Amino acid sequence: MVTDKLMGFLDEEIAKLKSEGRLARLRVLQGAQEPVSTVDGRRVVNLTSNNYLDLANHPGLKAAAKDAIERFGVGTAAVRPIIGTMELHQELERRLAEFKGCSAALVFQSGFTVNVACCQSLMTDASDLLISDELNHASIIDGARLAKAARQVYPHKDMKALRAILESSAARGARRKMIVTDGVFSMDGDVAPLPEIADLADRYGAFVMVDDAHASGVMGRNGRGTPDHFGLTKRIQIQIGTLSKAVGAVGGYVAGSASLRDYLISTARPFIFSSSHPPSVIATCLAAIDIMLKEPQRIEKLWSNARAFKEGLKKLGFDTGASETPITPVIIGDTAKAQAFSARLFEEGVFALSICYPIVARGKDRLRTIVSSGHTQADLELALEKFRKVGKELGVI
Ligand SMILES: *Cc1c(COP(=O)(O)O)cnc(C)c1O
């Protein structure tokens, strides 16, 4: 068939991806997202999800979702600016603004779209300058590509380089300057130097956007995020969060000034042209915020689990990189070995994903582990024992 011939390039591209070890395969979760889950028919200690506070299958959140379906239906059938804004959406935005210590918040379909939208809507002219950490999330990179602004990328957390950019003639002549950073970096689990970034931003007249996808529910009081953790809430103009990780549902939001919200409602393309969340999702998120405020012991447990697991890995002789959070990489170095390590661990009943070049730098191929507040001591001990076994088998330790 003609069509098949025209699409023949797909097979060539797939063969290329395969030869580079980059062809993805979807693993399938049987049942709910749990600290110990069934994946592809095997019970595994789950060290892969972002279910930090073990809320994804929480009875209270499920009850809130069911109740919202009964009262408001299954969908909004509209974009937010037309008739896709229910009172629930407004209530969630009020609660998120309060939670983040800001005047206003706006909910988007995902963390990905809110990052794209903010970069695109705030950086609209070639005389604007978007300044970004080299390890920022893909959605910030794509947002920067869609923005009309000039872009400068600084080496990871390198404050001297950031300062040099801010002092450059390009920055001095810029109409607007925005510094964008992840709060917690998703591959290494390290934390952005926000106090230094805020100081430089003040000094050189830039505003700051922090993507707290991996910090919301994890860092700061009750999981308010990295600006709260550093006591910088009033000095960070734009706080991005996700509802898809610790909160356990799906979605993203931006918190900041009322003007920021007003402006984005009229200009943010994903907000204007893509439909809004079903009421069940919004009700789930509201219930999650209640739990984060009422049950700080979940965050304490998350951190004690993270500390115990990290220390266990270090004691075994693994290289856990620069991690300071519940995201702990186990650096293996070589792509084939990292993939083999992950496959062997899976056979042994532990699921830790391998993350390889080009997602991480060459020679930094790794397994990425993320613990949850729901893991028991026995789960983590089992995982450590299997890391020891496979680590010895493959000559990593
Ligand atoms: C996961 C992630 C996102 C995207 O969030 P979603 O809600 O899953 O779209 C954005 N930024 C960072 C740093 C992330 O880790």
The ligand as a Gaussian input file, in Angstrom:
#p B3LYP/6-31G(d) Opt

LIG

0 1
 C        6.983000      15.789000      36.208000
 C        7.519000      17.145000      36.020000
 C        6.785000      18.092000      35.310000
 C        5.514000      17.752000      34.595000
 O        4.454000      17.593000      35.467000
 P        3.138000      16.820000      34.968000
 O        2.085000      17.299000      35.876000
 O        3.433000      15.354000      35.069000
 O        2.910000      17.229000      33.548000
 C        7.284000      19.385000      35.241000
 N        8.452000      19.709000      35.839000
 C        9.199000      18.809000      36.502000
 C       10.479000      19.233000      37.142000
 C        8.753000      17.494000      36.600000
 O        9.502000      16.602000      37.245000

